Amino acid sequence: MHPAKKIGSIAAVGAALAAPFMALAFGDTGINATAGRAQFSTAPGQVPVIIGTVIKTALGLVGIVFLILMVYAGYIWMIARGDESKTEKAKNTIISSIIGIVIVVAAYAITSFVVTAFNTPAVTQ
């Protein structure tokens, strides 16, 4: 691979990895207003804030990995030129990527539901 292509590829991957964090750096994400309505503190040392930040960062990274795998699989499929083994590799990568992101989203949804269910006070009559 030509050195200019390597540098361009590294720059593109670096920009793709940094984009979500740069987008969150500008403006209010609404977390303070939401925390205030729920009567939570958003002070930097609070454990729920730290855990939320870690989960948000991990989900962002999972999304980036999913995007990279999908672009890679699409590229492999496009340059396959009818080669069955390359086409099959691309299909398997796409299917595995979709299964992986579905598992991550389902795990997050289940965890969010369970945490909400345990934190909601029971209604008594």
N, CA, C and O atoms as CSV, one atom per row, in Angstrom:
chain,resi,resn,atom,element,x,y,z
A,1,MET,N,N,0.843,-1.174,0.000
A,1,MET,CA,C,0.000,0.000,0.000
A,1,MET,C,C,0.889,1.238,0.000
A,1,MET,O,O,1.891,1.306,0.711
A,2,HIS,N,N,0.506,2.191,-0.795
A,2,HIS,CA,C,1.248,3.443,-0.907
A,2,HIS,C,C,1.192,4.205,0.421
A,2,HIS,O,O,0.152,4.210,1.079
A,3,PRO,N,N,2.299,4.853,0.826
A,3,PRO,CA,C,2.319,5.574,2.117
A,3,PRO,C,C,1.227,6.636,2.250
A,3,PRO,O,O,0.700,6.842,3.344
A,4,ALA,N,N,0.886,7.303,1.164
A,4,ALA,CA,C,-0.164,8.322,1.234
A,4,ALA,C,C,-1.513,7.684,1.530
A,4,ALA,O,O,-2.334,8.267,2.239
A,5,LYS,N,N,-1.748,6.493,0.995
A,5,LYS,CA,C,-2.999,5.797,1.267
A,5,LYS,C,C,-3.047,5.342,2.718
A,5,LYS,O,O,-4.106,5.377,3.345
A,6,LYS,N,N,-1.903,4.915,3.260
A,6,LYS,CA,C,-1.856,4.519,4.673
A,6,LYS,C,C,-2.181,5.699,5.569
A,6,LYS,O,O,-2.973,5.574,6.504
A,7,ILE,N,N,-1.581,6.834,5.293
A,7,ILE,CA,C,-1.818,8.027,6.103
A,7,ILE,C,C,-3.279,8.460,5.982
A,7,ILE,O,O,-3.905,8.832,6.974
A,8,GLY,N,N,-3.812,8.410,4.779
A,8,GLY,CA,C,-5.220,8.762,4.585
A,8,GLY,C,C,-6.150,7.818,5.317
A,8,GLY,O,O,-7.144,8.247,5.903
A,9,SER,N,N,-5.829,6.530,5.286
A,9,SER,CA,C,-6.652,5.544,5.984
A,9,SER,C,C,-6.598,5.760,7.493
A,9,SER,O,O,-7.626,5.701,8.167
A,10,ILE,N,N,-5.418,6.008,8.015
A,10,ILE,CA,C,-5.266,6.248,9.460
A,10,ILE,C,C,-6.018,7.513,9.857
A,10,ILE,O,O,-6.669,7.542,10.902
A,11,ALA,N,N,-5.936,8.554,9.041
A,11,ALA,CA,C,-6.646,9.802,9.338
A,11,ALA,C,C,-8.155,9.593,9.307
A,11,ALA,O,O,-8.870,10.134,10.151
A,12,ALA,N,N,-8.648,8.815,8.344
A,12,ALA,CA,C,-10.086,8.565,8.243
A,12,ALA,C,C,-10.590,7.766,9.440
A,12,ALA,O,O,-11.645,8.075,9.994
A,13,VAL,N,N,-9.846,6.746,9.838
A,13,VAL,CA,C,-10.244,5.955,11.002
A,13,VAL,C,C,-10.189,6.805,12.265
A,13,VAL,O,O,-11.086,6.722,13.105
A,14,GLY,N,N,-9.155,7.616,12.408
A,14,GLY,CA,C,-9.049,8.498,13.569
A,14,GLY,C,C,-10.200,9.496,13.625
A,14,GLY,O,O,-10.742,9.757,14.699
A,15,ALA,N,N,-10.573,10.051,12.484
A,15,ALA,CA,C,-11.698,10.991,12.452
A,15,ALA,C,C,-13.001,10.279,12.798
A,15,ALA,O,O,-13.841,10.836,13.504
A,16,ALA,N,N,-13.175,9.065,12.310
A,16,ALA,CA,C,-14.392,8.308,12.609
A,16,ALA,C,C,-14.477,7.970,14.091
A,16,ALA,O,O,-15.562,7.982,14.673
A,17,LEU,N,N,-13.346,7.673,14.693
A,17,LEU,CA,C,-13.347,7.359,16.123
A,17,LEU,C,C,-13.553,8.598,16.986
A,17,LEU,O,O,-14.151,8.510,18.058
A,18,ALA,N,N,-13.072,9.734,16.539
A,18,ALA,CA,C,-13.159,10.953,17.339
A,18,ALA,C,C,-14.466,11.706,17.134
A,18,ALA,O,O,-14.833,12.514,17.986
A,19,ALA,N,N,-15.173,11.476,16.052
A,19,ALA,CA,C,-16.375,12.247,15.729
A,19,ALA,C,C,-17.445,12.206,16.810
A,19,ALA,O,O,-17.968,13.265,17.157
A,20,PRO,N,N,-17.805,11.049,17.366
A,20,PRO,CA,C,-18.858,11.061,18.389
A,20,PRO,C,C,-18.467,11.859,19.629
A,20,PRO,O,O,-19.311,12.537,20.214
A,21,PHE,N,N,-17.222,11.789,20.031
A,21,PHE,CA,C,-16.773,12.507,21.213
A,21,PHE,C,C,-16.718,14.008,20.956
A,21,PHE,O,O,-17.006,14.805,21.849
A,22,MET,N,N,-16.354,14.390,19.749
A,22,MET,CA,C,-16.324,15.806,19.412
A,22,MET,C,C,-17.740,16.361,19.331
A,22,MET,O,O,-17.969,17.513,19.700
A,23,ALA,N,N,-18.689,15.570,18.858
A,23,ALA,CA,C,-20.072,16.028,18.775
A,23,ALA,C,C,-20.645,16.254,20.166
A,23,ALA,O,O,-21.415,17.192,20.372
A,24,LEU,N,N,-20.284,15.417,21.110
A,24,LEU,CA,C,-20.778,15.576,22.474
A,24,LEU,C,C,-20.092,16.720,23.209
A,24,LEU,O,O,-20.595,17.182,24.233
A,25,ALA,N,N,-18.974,17.173,22.714
A,25,ALA,CA,C,-18.237,18.240,23.389
A,25,ALA,C,C,-18.905,19.596,23.181
A,25,ALA,O,O,-18.678,20.520,23.963
A,26,PHE,N,N,-19.714,19.726,22.152
A,26,PHE,CA,C,-20.337,21.003,21.844
A,26,PHE,C,C,-21.788,21.007,22.288
A,26,PHE,O,O,-22.571,20.155,21.867
A,27,GLY,N,N,-22.148,21.946,23.125
A,27,GLY,CA,C,-23.541,22.117,23.502
A,27,GLY,C,C,-23.986,21.210,24.626
A,27,GLY,O,O,-23.280,20.289,25.036
A,28,ASP,N,N,-25.173,21.499,25.108
A,28,ASP,CA,C,-25.768,20.738,26.199
A,28,ASP,C,C,-26.476,19.529,25.621
A,28,ASP,O,O,-27.251,19.653,24.673
A,29,THR,N,N,-26.218,18.374,26.181
A,29,THR,CA,C,-26.863,17.146,25.703
A,29,THR,C,C,-28.195,16.909,26.388
A,29,THR,O,O,-28.892,15.955,26.045
A,30,GLY,N,N,-28.573,17.748,27.348
A,30,GLY,CA,C,-29.830,17.588,28.050
A,30,GLY,C,C,-29.714,16.747,29.304
A,30,GLY,O,O,-30.706,16.541,30.003
A,31,ILE,N,N,-28.524,16.261,29.600
A,31,ILE,CA,C,-28.349,15.378,30.748
A,31,ILE,C,C,-28.591,16.118,32.056
A,31,ILE,O,O,-29.142,15.543,32.995
A,32,ASN,N,N,-28.186,17.393,32.135
A,32,ASN,CA,C,-28.374,18.147,33.371
A,32,ASN,C,C,-29.846,18.415,33.646
A,32,ASN,O,O,-30.289,18.305,34.789
A,33,ALA,N,N,-30.609,18.766,32.617
A,33,ALA,CA,C,-32.040,19.004,32.790
A,33,ALA,C,C,-32.764,17.723,33.197
A,33,ALA,O,O,-33.630,17.740,34.072
A,34,THR,N,N,-32.405,16.621,32.557
A,34,THR,CA,C,-33.024,15.338,32.889
A,34,THR,C,C,-32.671,14.920,34.309
A,34,THR,O,O,-33.543,14.471,35.052
A,35,ALA,N,N,-31.438,15.057,34.689
A,35,ALA,CA,C,-31.015,14.701,36.041
A,35,ALA,C,C,-31.696,15.585,37.076
A,35,ALA,O,O,-32.058,15.110,38.152
A,36,GLY,N,N,-31.872,16.861,36.765
A,36,GLY,CA,C,-32.539,17.761,37.693
A,36,GLY,C,C,-33.991,17.390,37.917
A,36,GLY,O,O,-34.484,17.461,39.043
A,37,ARG,N,N,-34.682,16.994,36.857
A,37,ARG,CA,C,-36.082,16.589,36.997
A,37,ARG,C,C,-36.202,15.288,37.767
A,37,ARG,O,O,-37.199,15.061,38.452
A,38,ALA,N,N,-35.190,14.427,37.659
A,38,ALA,CA,C,-35.208,13.161,38.389
A,38,ALA,C,C,-34.602,13.298,39.782
A,38,ALA,O,O,-34.502,12.317,40.519
A,39,GLN,N,N,-34.200,14.514,40.142
A,39,GLN,CA,C,-33.606,14.833,41.432
A,39,GLN,C,C,-32.294,14.081,41.678
A,39,GLN,O,O,-32.030,13.595,42.778
A,40,PHE,N,N,-31.492,14.001,40.632
A,40,PHE,CA,C,-30.158,13.428,40.735
A,40,PHE,C,C,-29.127,14.542,40.615
A,40,PHE,O,O,-29.380,15.578,39.999
A,41,SER,N,N,-27.992,14.318,41.198
A,41,SER,CA,C,-26.910,15.278,41.081
A,41,SER,C,C,-26.012,14.879,39.916
A,41,SER,O,O,-25.748,13.697,39.698
A,42,THR,N,N,-25.551,15.867,39.182
A,42,THR,CA,C,-24.617,15.586,38.088
A,42,THR,C,C,-23.221,16.062,38.431
A,42,THR,O,O,-22.434,16.390,37.544
A,43,ALA,N,N,-22.913,16.101,39.722
A,43,ALA,CA,C,-21.561,16.479,40.142
A,43,ALA,C,C,-20.577,15.452,39.594
A,43,ALA,O,O,-20.907,14.268,39.523
A,44,PRO,N,N,-19.377,15.876,39.205
A,44,PRO,CA,C,-18.435,14.979,38.549
A,44,PRO,C,C,-18.067,13.717,39.331
A,44,PRO,O,O,-17.716,12.709,38.718
A,45,GLY,N,N,-18.136,13.740,40.655
A,45,GLY,CA,C,-17.701,12.580,41.424
A,45,GLY,C,C,-18.783,11.569,41.738
A,45,GLY,O,O,-18.503,10.560,42.384
A,46,GLN,N,N,-20.020,11.807,41.300
A,46,GLN,CA,C,-21.120,10.915,41.632
A,46,GLN,C,C,-20.997,9.592,40.872
A,46,GLN,O,O,-20.684,9.574,39.682
A,47,VAL,N,N,-21.248,8.488,41.579
A,47,VAL,CA,C,-21.106,7.157,40.977
A,47,VAL,C,C,-22.061,6.954,39.805
A,47,VAL,O,O,-21.615,6.458,38.770
A,48,PRO,N,N,-23.363,7.310,39.897
A,48,PRO,CA,C,-24.235,7.112,38.738
A,48,PRO,C,C,-23.777,7.890,37.507
A,48,PRO,O,O,-23.941,7.426,36.378
A,49,VAL,N,N,-23.207,9.068,37.725
A,49,VAL,CA,C,-22.723,9.866,36.592
A,49,VAL,C,C,-21.532,9.169,35.937
A,49,VAL,O,O,-21.426,9.123,34.712
A,50,ILE,N,N,-20.651,8.635,36.755
A,50,ILE,CA,C,-19.472,7.929,36.221
A,50,ILE,C,C,-19.909,6.689,35.450
A,50,ILE,O,O,-19.422,6.440,34.347
A,51,ILE,N,N,-20.823,5.911,36.022
A,51,ILE,CA,C,-21.301,4.698,35.358
A,51,ILE,C,C,-22.003,5.043,34.054
A,51,ILE,O,O,-21.799,4.375,33.040
A,52,GLY,N,N,-22.839,6.098,34.078
A,52,GLY,CA,C,-23.522,6.524,32.854
A,52,GLY,C,C,-22.557,6.952,31.770
A,52,GLY,O,O,-22.762,6.662,30.591
A,53,THR,N,N,-21.503,7.643,32.172
A,53,THR,CA,C,-20.497,8.085,31.205
A,53,THR,C,C,-19.759,6.892,30.599
A,53,THR,O,O,-19.495,6.864,29.397
A,54,VAL,N,N,-19.430,5.913,31.433
A,54,VAL,CA,C,-18.746,4.718,30.939
A,54,VAL,C,C,-19.640,3.953,29.964
A,54,VAL,O,O,-19.182,3.515,28.909
A,55,ILE,N,N,-20.909,3.795,30.319
A,55,ILE,CA,C,-21.833,3.069,29.438
A,55,ILE,C,C,-22.023,3.819,28.120
A,55,ILE,O,O,-22.036,3.205,27.053
A,56,LYS,N,N,-22.171,5.148,28.192
A,56,LYS,CA,C,-22.347,5.948,26.982
A,56,LYS,C,C,-21.116,5.830,26.073
A,56,LYS,O,O,-21.242,5.707,24.855
A,57,THR,N,N,-19.945,5.869,26.673
A,57,THR,CA,C,-18.713,5.755,25.891
A,57,THR,C,C,-18.594,4.362,25.267
A,57,THR,O,O,-18.220,4.230,24.102
A,58,ALA,N,N,-18.913,3.327,26.046
A,58,ALA,CA,C,-18.831,1.955,25.526
A,58,ALA,C,C,-19.810,1.749,24.380
A,58,ALA,O,O,-19.460,1.130,23.375
A,59,LEU,N,N,-21.029,2.255,24.514
A,59,LEU,CA,C,-21.999,2.112,23.431
A,59,LEU,C,C,-21.575,2.896,22.193
A,59,LEU,O,O,-21.807,2.454,21.068
A,60,GLY,N,N,-20.960,4.046,22.394
A,60,GLY,CA,C,-20.434,4.796,21.262
A,60,GLY,C,C,-19.350,4.032,20.524
A,60,GLY,O,O,-19.321,4.007,19.293
A,61,LEU,N,N,-18.465,3.411,21.281
A,61,LEU,CA,C,-17.398,2.615,20.658
A,61,LEU,C,C,-17.952,1.393,19.934
A,61,LEU,O,O,-17.463,1.029,18.865
A,62,VAL,N,N,-18.978,0.756,20.518
A,62,VAL,CA,C,-19.604,-0.390,19.854
A,62,VAL,C,C,-20.233,0.052,18.534
A,62,VAL,O,O,-20.132,-0.652,17.529
A,63,GLY,N,N,-20.876,1.207,18.537
A,63,GLY,CA,C,-21.449,1.730,17.299
A,63,GLY,C,C,-20.393,2.019,16.249
A,63,GLY,O,O,-20.604,1.765,15.063
A,64,ILE,N,N,-19.262,2.547,16.678
A,64,ILE,CA,C,-18.172,2.821,15.740
A,64,ILE,C,C,-17.623,1.529,15.157
A,64,ILE,O,O,-17.363,1.451,13.957
A,65,VAL,N,N,-17.443,0.512,15.996
A,65,VAL,CA,C,-16.951,-0.786,15.517
A,65,VAL,C,C,-17.939,-1.380,14.516
A,65,VAL,O,O,-17.535,-1.921,13.486
A,66,PHE,N,N,-19.247,-1.277,14.822
A,66,PHE,CA,C,-20.271,-1.776,13.897
A,66,PHE,C,C,-20.174,-1.071,12.548
A,66,PHE,O,O,-20.217,-1.719,11.502
A,67,LEU,N,N,-20.045,0.247,12.569
A,67,LEU,CA,C,-19.941,1.008,11.329
A,67,LEU,C,C,-18.700,0.607,10.531
A,67,LEU,O,O,-18.767,0.426,9.315
A,68,ILE,N,N,-17.580,0.470,11.217
A,68,ILE,CA,C,-16.340,0.087,10.530
A,68,ILE,C,C,-16.472,-1.296,9.900
A,68,ILE,O,O,-16.053,-1.509,8.763
A,69,LEU,N,N,-17.059,-2.238,10.647
A,69,LEU,CA,C,-17.240,-3.589,10.100
A,69,LEU,C,C,-18.174,-3.591,8.894
A,69,LEU,O,O,-17.935,-4.314,7.927
A,70,MET,N,N,-19.231,-2.789,8.943
A,70,MET,CA,C,-20.155,-2.732,7.805
A,70,MET,C,C,-19.486,-2.121,6.572
A,70,MET,O,O,-19.665,-2.611,5.457
A,71,VAL,N,N,-18.724,-1.062,6.774
A,71,VAL,CA,C,-18.014,-0.441,5.639
A,71,VAL,C,C,-16.975,-1.417,5.079
A,71,VAL,O,O,-16.829,-1.539,3.863
A,72,TYR,N,N,-16.262,-2.105,5.960
A,72,TYR,CA,C,-15.267,-3.092,5.526
A,72,TYR,C,C,-15.926,-4.206,4.716
A,72,TYR,O,O,-15.433,-4.586,3.654
A,73,ALA,N,N,-17.041,-4.724,5.224
A,73,ALA,CA,C,-17.728,-5.809,4.508
A,73,ALA,C,C,-18.246,-5.327,3.155
A,73,ALA,O,O,-18.166,-6.052,2.163
A,74,GLY,N,N,-18.773,-4.116,3.114
A,74,GLY,CA,C,-19.239,-3.573,1.841
A,74,GLY,C,C,-18.106,-3.395,0.852
A,74,GLY,O,O,-18.269,-3.654,-0.341
A,75,TYR,N,N,-16.969,-2.957,1.338
A,75,TYR,CA,C,-15.797,-2.795,0.480
A,75,TYR,C,C,-15.330,-4.147,-0.066
A,75,TYR,O,O,-15.031,-4.278,-1.252
A,76,ILE,N,N,-15.273,-5.137,0.808
A,76,ILE,CA,C,-14.860,-6.482,0.373
A,76,ILE,C,C,-15.832,-7.014,-0.684
A,76,ILE,O,O,-15.411,-7.612,-1.674
A,77,TRP,N,N,-17.126,-6.794,-0.470
A,77,TRP,CA,C,-18.131,-7.260,-1.420
A,77,TRP,C,C,-17.961,-6.554,-2.765
A,77,TRP,O,O,-18.084,-7.183,-3.816
A,78,MET,N,N,-17.681,-5.254,-2.733
A,78,MET,CA,C,-17.556,-4.499,-3.972
A,78,MET,C,C,-16.328,-4.907,-4.784
A,78,MET,O,O,-16.368,-4.896,-6.014
A,79,ILE,N,N,-15.248,-5.264,-4.112
A,79,ILE,CA,C,-14.043,-5.626,-4.856
A,79,ILE,C,C,-13.941,-7.131,-5.087
A,79,ILE,O,O,-12.914,-7.608,-5.570
A,80,ALA,N,N,-14.976,-7.880,-4.754
A,80,ALA,CA,C,-14.938,-9.338,-4.902
A,80,ALA,C,C,-14.869,-9.756,-6.373
A,80,ALA,O,O,-14.239,-10.761,-6.705
A,81,ARG,N,N,-15.506,-8.995,-7.240
A,81,ARG,CA,C,-15.503,-9.284,-8.685
A,81,ARG,C,C,-15.955,-10.709,-8.984
A,81,ARG,O,O,-15.368,-11.392,-9.823
A,82,GLY,N,N,-16.987,-11.144,-8.303
A,82,GLY,CA,C,-17.547,-12.459,-8.573
A,82,GLY,C,C,-16.872,-13.602,-7.850
A,82,GLY,O,O,-17.293,-14.748,-8.003
A,83,ASP,N,N,-15.843,-13.336,-7.067
A,83,ASP,CA,C,-15.165,-14.374,-6.304
A,83,ASP,C,C,-16.081,-14.801,-5.150
A,83,ASP,O,O,-16.369,-14.018,-4.245
A,84,GLU,N,N,-16.527,-16.052,-5.203
A,84,GLU,CA,C,-17.496,-16.559,-4.222
A,84,GLU,C,C,-16.963,-16.516,-2.799
A,84,GLU,O,O,-17.719,-16.223,-1.873
A,85,SER,N,N,-15.675,-16.801,-2.602
A,85,SER,CA,C,-15.141,-16.823,-1.235
A,85,SER,C,C,-15.140,-15.426,-0.615
A,85,SER,O,O,-15.449,-15.270,0.567
A,86,LYS,N,N,-14.791,-14.403,-1.416
A,86,LYS,CA,C,-14.806,-13.033,-0.894
A,86,LYS,C,C,-16.230,-12.556,-0.631
A,86,LYS,O,O,-16.488,-11.879,0.364
A,87,THR,N,N,-17.148,-12.906,-1.516
A,87,THR,CA,C,-18.545,-12.526,-1.327
A,87,THR,C,C,-19.108,-13.176,-0.076
A,87,THR,O,O,-19.821,-12.534,0.696
A,88,GLU,N,N,-18.793,-14.438,0.126
A,88,GLU,CA,C,-19.265,-15.151,1.310
A,88,GLU,C,C,-18.660,-14.555,2.588
A,88,GLU,O,O,-19.342,-14.437,3.606
A,89,LYS,N,N,-17.385,-14.183,2.529
A,89,LYS,CA,C,-16.745,-13.544,3.683
A,89,LYS,C,C,-17.435,-12.229,4.023
A,89,LYS,O,O,-17.662,-11.923,5.193
A,90,ALA,N,N,-17.767,-11.453,2.993
A,90,ALA,CA,C,-18.453,-10.178,3.217
A,90,ALA,C,C,-19.844,-10.402,3.802
A,90,ALA,O,O,-20.241,-9.703,4.735
A,91,LYS,N,N,-20.581,-11.361,3.270
A,91,LYS,CA,C,-21.915,-11.661,3.798
A,91,LYS,C,C,-21.834,-12.092,5.254
A,91,LYS,O,O,-22.627,-11.641,6.080
A,92,ASN,N,N,-20.892,-12.952,5.571
A,92,ASN,CA,C,-20.744,-13.415,6.953
A,92,ASN,C,C,-20.372,-12.265,7.892
A,92,ASN,O,O,-20.842,-12.217,9.029
A,93,THR,N,N,-19.539,-11.346,7.425
A,93,THR,CA,C,-19.178,-10.192,8.242
A,93,THR,C,C,-20.391,-9.302,8.494
A,93,THR,O,O,-20.591,-8.830,9.613
A,94,ILE,N,N,-21.188,-9.075,7.476
A,94,ILE,CA,C,-22.387,-8.253,7.630
A,94,ILE,C,C,-23.369,-8.913,8.594
A,94,ILE,O,O,-23.901,-8.255,9.487
A,95,ILE,N,N,-23.606,-10.198,8.416
A,95,ILE,CA,C,-24.543,-10.915,9.293
A,95,ILE,C,C,-24.034,-10.911,10.729
A,95,ILE,O,O,-24.802,-10.664,11.659
A,96,SER,N,N,-22.753,-11.180,10.915
A,96,SER,CA,C,-22.195,-11.183,12.272
A,96,SER,C,C,-22.262,-9.799,12.914
A,96,SER,O,O,-22.531,-9.680,14.109
A,97,SER,N,N,-22.019,-8.766,12.131
A,97,SER,CA,C,-22.089,-7.400,12.653
A,97,SER,C,C,-23.506,-7.053,13.090
A,97,SER,O,O,-23.705,-6.469,14.155
A,98,ILE,N,N,-24.479,-7.407,12.278
A,98,ILE,CA,C,-25.873,-7.112,12.621
A,98,ILE,C,C,-26.298,-7.893,13.859
A,98,ILE,O,O,-26.965,-7.343,14.736
A,99,ILE,N,N,-25.923,-9.164,13.942
A,99,ILE,CA,C,-26.245,-9.956,15.128
A,99,ILE,C,C,-25.604,-9.339,16.360
A,99,ILE,O,O,-26.244,-9.245,17.407
A,100,GLY,N,N,-24.369,-8.923,16.254
A,100,GLY,CA,C,-23.677,-8.315,17.384
A,100,GLY,C,C,-24.336,-7.036,17.853
A,100,GLY,O,O,-24.511,-6.845,19.056
A,101,ILE,N,N,-24.709,-6.149,16.934
A,101,ILE,CA,C,-25.323,-4.887,17.346
A,101,ILE,C,C,-26.714,-5.128,17.913
A,101,ILE,O,O,-27.130,-4.413,18.826
A,102,VAL,N,N,-27.446,-6.115,17.399
A,102,VAL,CA,C,-28.761,-6.449,17.952
A,102,VAL,C,C,-28.619,-6.966,19.380
A,102,VAL,O,O,-29.418,-6.616,20.248
A,103,ILE,N,N,-27.609,-7.796,19.627
A,103,ILE,CA,C,-27.378,-8.312,20.980
A,103,ILE,C,C,-27.038,-7.167,21.935
A,103,ILE,O,O,-27.548,-7.126,23.055
A,104,VAL,N,N,-26.192,-6.250,21.508
A,104,VAL,CA,C,-25.805,-5.125,22.374
A,104,VAL,C,C,-27.009,-4.235,22.668
A,104,VAL,O,O,-27.215,-3.840,23.816
A,105,VAL,N,N,-27.803,-3.915,21.655
A,105,VAL,CA,C,-28.974,-3.059,21.863
A,105,VAL,C,C,-29.998,-3.764,22.750
A,105,VAL,O,O,-30.595,-3.136,23.624
A,106,ALA,N,N,-30.206,-5.067,22.531
A,106,ALA,CA,C,-31.146,-5.813,23.369
A,106,ALA,C,C,-30.668,-5.872,24.814
A,106,ALA,O,O,-31.470,-5.716,25.734
A,107,ALA,N,N,-29.395,-6.092,25.024
A,107,ALA,CA,C,-28.851,-6.123,26.385
A,107,ALA,C,C,-29.030,-4.774,27.068
A,107,ALA,O,O,-29.375,-4.720,28.248
A,108,TYR,N,N,-28.802,-3.690,26.342
A,108,TYR,CA,C,-28.994,-2.361,26.914
A,108,TYR,C,C,-30.463,-2.124,27.255
A,108,TYR,O,O,-30.781,-1.589,28.317
A,109,ALA,N,N,-31.361,-2.528,26.344
A,109,ALA,CA,C,-32.794,-2.316,26.581
A,109,ALA,C,C,-33.271,-3.122,27.784
A,109,ALA,O,O,-34.026,-2.608,28.610
A,110,ILE,N,N,-32.843,-4.366,27.894
A,110,ILE,CA,C,-33.240,-5.208,29.026
A,110,ILE,C,C,-32.692,-4.627,30.323
A,110,ILE,O,O,-33.413,-4.542,31.318
A,111,THR,N,N,-31.440,-4.231,30.320
A,111,THR,CA,C,-30.837,-3.654,31.523
A,111,THR,C,C,-31.552,-2.368,31.929
A,111,THR,O,O,-31.827,-2.156,33.110
A,112,SER,N,N,-31.851,-1.521,30.966
A,112,SER,CA,C,-32.551,-0.279,31.248
A,112,SER,C,C,-33.937,-0.557,31.828
A,112,SER,O,O,-34.364,0.109,32.771
A,113,PHE,N,N,-34.635,-1.538,31.264
A,113,PHE,CA,C,-35.969,-1.892,31.759
A,113,PHE,C,C,-35.910,-2.422,33.189
A,113,PHE,O,O,-36.718,-2.029,34.031
A,114,VAL,N,N,-34.963,-3.307,33.467
A,114,VAL,CA,C,-34.851,-3.896,34.805
A,114,VAL,C,C,-34.468,-2.832,35.827
A,114,VAL,O,O,-35.040,-2.793,36.915
A,115,VAL,N,N,-33.516,-1.976,35.498
A,115,VAL,CA,C,-33.100,-0.920,36.430
A,115,VAL,C,C,-34.266,0.030,36.695
A,115,VAL,O,O,-34.491,0.429,37.837
A,116,THR,N,N,-34.998,0.392,35.662
A,116,THR,CA,C,-36.150,1.272,35.837
A,116,THR,C,C,-37.224,0.602,36.691
A,116,THR,O,O,-37.834,1.252,37.540
A,117,ALA,N,N,-37.460,-0.693,36.471
A,117,ALA,CA,C,-38.475,-1.403,37.227
A,117,ALA,C,C,-38.112,-1.472,38.709
A,117,ALA,O,O,-38.988,-1.352,39.566
A,118,PHE,N,N,-36.844,-1.661,39.015
A,118,PHE,CA,C,-36.419,-1.742,40.428
A,118,PHE,C,C,-36.368,-0.371,41.102
A,118,PHE,O,O,-36.520,-0.283,42.320
A,119,ASN,N,N,-36.160,0.685,40.340
A,119,ASN,CA,C,-36.058,2.014,40.913
A,119,ASN,C,C,-37.401,2.734,41.011
A,119,ASN,O,O,-37.497,3.760,41.685
A,120,THR,N,N,-38.437,2.217,40.352
A,120,THR,CA,C,-39.739,2.839,40.404
A,120,THR,C,C,-40.453,2.422,41.683
A,120,THR,O,O,-40.573,1.227,41.954
A,121,PRO,N,N,-40.926,3.374,42.469
A,121,PRO,CA,C,-41.622,2.992,43.708
A,121,PRO,C,C,-42.948,2.304,43.401
A,121,PRO,O,O,-43.640,2.656,42.445
A,122,ALA,N,N,-43.288,1.323,44.224
A,122,ALA,CA,C,-44.527,0.583,44.035
A,122,ALA,C,C,-45.701,1.473,44.406
A,122,ALA,O,O,-45.637,2.235,45.371
A,123,VAL,N,N,-46.766,1.369,43.634
A,123,VAL,CA,C,-47.966,2.149,43.888
A,123,VAL,C,C,-48.840,1.375,44.870
A,123,VAL,O,O,-49.221,0.237,44.595
A,124,THR,N,N,-49.157,1.978,46.004
A,124,THR,CA,C,-50.018,1.335,46.993
A,124,THR,C,C,-51.322,2.094,47.105
A,124,THR,O,O,-51.365,3.317,46.969
A,125,GLN,N,N,-52.372,1.357,47.353
A,125,GLN,CA,C,-53.693,1.993,47.456
A,125,GLN,C,C,-54.230,1.872,48.849
A,125,GLN,O,O,-55.330,2.346,49.130
